[in-house]
């Protein structure tokens, strides 16, 4: 590549990134997830728009995996263990059994409505079974609603931990379709093993990162951020090399690092938040470039039916069934969790895997998944804030009482004093704990 070509390419990428930021901001003002703006800009720059020729699915898959690592790690950092512990059981059920129920309902729809095989239906259901916490809370924040903490924690922990389940199901269904005659049932023990290995590696890397931050005396905030990013990538790579679930390892490492205090922890959180946003922009732009908009009308009927079944049957059934044993979540909370199951980048990235395995009909599945993600975001996104207010799920209300909860003005100070024994905030930030 000549110097002029390199300069023009760099300029194009810079302009595209800046335009993506403004596109995401504009869509957020209308109550839509920022991913709509990112994806739309990528589509506009593709072959049906500005004419950028990009159809490398292998590169897109690699970019998506790396970006998901950074996004999941940042999400884990913002999800401390006390939040996980409060909703661990219901979130774990939603992230596993809930994903299976959603995938099964969509699979049955594909079999009886689209006349697909059970394996083909299972592939479609598995791909779109994972939710995206980033999309939900971006919309909630833009709407100005301070969501009740228990509901917020449940959605956040579930969304951060259900990607590994969906990824395992997609890879399993892809393997069966790529090698006809196989069965999904014998893969169940593999899921438990991969989850256990991923959890173990993630916890080890998370504790190792905190120890390195406390003992290593990293010189600058920038280097601390680099070390945290390296730990996230290492967690995924180590778990994958040990035949574990890399995505689960990354999220677990983030939770451990976000729970334990260490020097420059606040700065690392901010650093990772910026990295996660860069990853989201990069990933959605890349995925948008892959899509040929003129192909989407050809899957409009399948996309509409799949979206309707997902929003009004699969997701609500999975939520109400999984949360049935937990009385702290009333029907209002369950309804909001069901409607708040927005889809994001993970389904689109997962839909690339069967294409790389040359599964018949995988291109159509990719277009259907893209259609579902866009349509569900457009329909559900603008209504989330309204629904939270309508159901009275604001943070000023307790789970069991309709009356506002009065919190003393000095509650935060009292809690801090109990936790750190009247130590200063600077001592806490410096790793005195």
Buried (B, 14 or more C-beta within 10 A) or exposed (E): EEEEEEEEEEEEEEEBBEBBBEBBEBBBEEBBBBBBBBBBBBBBBBBBBEEEEBEEBEEBBBBBBBBBBBBBBBBBBBBBEEBBEBBBEBBBBBBBBBBBBBBBBBBBBBBEBBEBBBBBBBBBBBBBBBBBBBBBBBBBEBBEBEBBBBBBBBBBBBBBBBBBBBBBBBBBBBBBBBEEEBEBEEBEEBBEEBBEBBBBBBBBBBBBBBEBBBEBEBEEBEEBBBBBBEBBBBBBBBBBEBEBBBBBBBBBBBBBBBBBBBBBBEBBBEBBBEBBBBBBBBBBBBBBBBBBBEBBEEBEEBBEBBBBBBBEBBBBBBBBBBBEEBEBBBEBBBBBBBBBBBBBBBBBBBBBBBBBBEBEBBBBBBBBBBBBBBBBBBBBBBBBBEBBEEBEBEBEBBBEEEEEEEEEEEEEEEEBEEEBEEBEEEBBBBBEB
